[in-house]
Amino acid sequence: MTDLPTGIDDTAARLQAHGYLADRQLATALYLALRLQRPLFLEGEPGTGKTEIAKTVAAMLERPLIRLQCHEGLDLAGAAYEWNYPRQMIEIRLAERDAGATREQLAADLFSPRFLTQRALLQAIDPAQPLPPVLLIDELDRADEPFEAYLLEVLSDFQITIPELGTVKAAAPPIVVLTSNRTREVHDAVKRRCLYHWVGFPDADRELAILRQRVPGASEALSRQIVAFIQALRGTDLYKLPGIAETIEWSRALLELDALQLDPETVNNTLGVLLKYQDDIAKVQGSEAARLVEQVRAALRG
């Protein structure tokens, strides 16, 4: 296990060493979350690197990553724990056959840890963990609102109370990162237990730096054109703006096509890498793509 960062600059440098270029505000929020042992709540548009920050922290601190992918209908059984009822039924049948255990002994045994199936939340706070892990609670806004109540005990005390077994508390707090694409508002009770940071789209300079690091095979000229085009595209009225993840993926696609520079035909043929809704693609295809390409060329010439 690697020691925690010693400061904001050290945090940013260690993230960069693992391929994540964070601005100073994000580096500050992460540093404070690590030092204060508080969960870090990240909101922002899809594709802006929220999930990636948890993966990078796990790599840079050499901690295991436990990921809870939220979805509609997620409940305690899917997120924290559930009792293994088939095994319990087998145990009951065996006890009935052997008649060797009292009712009280059987009840105590049935609700022991060996019949408990751990899900992500319980795994993260299991005191038997050799290292405090990084717990990623991803896309919390996709879960139903009542699910957030399950999280409060974990986020505030790093423990889970199991009625049949008692309270399970982490020997050392895990590093917790929550993300939300803000498709709905997350309850204040969750946010109060966390440090908060909004992850926005990067400016042109930082996006170019990210591209240089993540797609080193792209030429400087092509990288600048890609970044300028993406920045201009985000200024248009689209349903879903492309994030940094799409910028990286589009750059790799253009490299596969041996593109040396942007042209309207190549842009039109690869819009499906950048945009995920047909209405957005139809809005950009053709004359709008040509206009944006010419705008990029003029800006870079000037």
Secondary structure, DSSP 8 states (H G I E B T S, - for coil): -----SSHHHHHHHHHHTT----HHHHHHHHHHHHHT--EEEEE-TTSSHHHHHHHHHHHHT--EEEEE--TT--HHHHTEEE-HHHHHHHHHHHHHH--S-HHHHHHHHTSGGGEEE-HHHHHH-TT-SS--EEEEE-GGGS-TTHHHHHHHHHHHSEEEETTTEEEE-SS--EEEEEE--SS---HHHHHTSEEEEE----HHHHHHHHHHH-TTS-HHHHHHHHHHHHHHTTS--SS---HHHHHHHHHHHHHTT-SS--HHHHHHTHHHH--SHHHHHHHTTHHHHHHHHHHHHHHH-
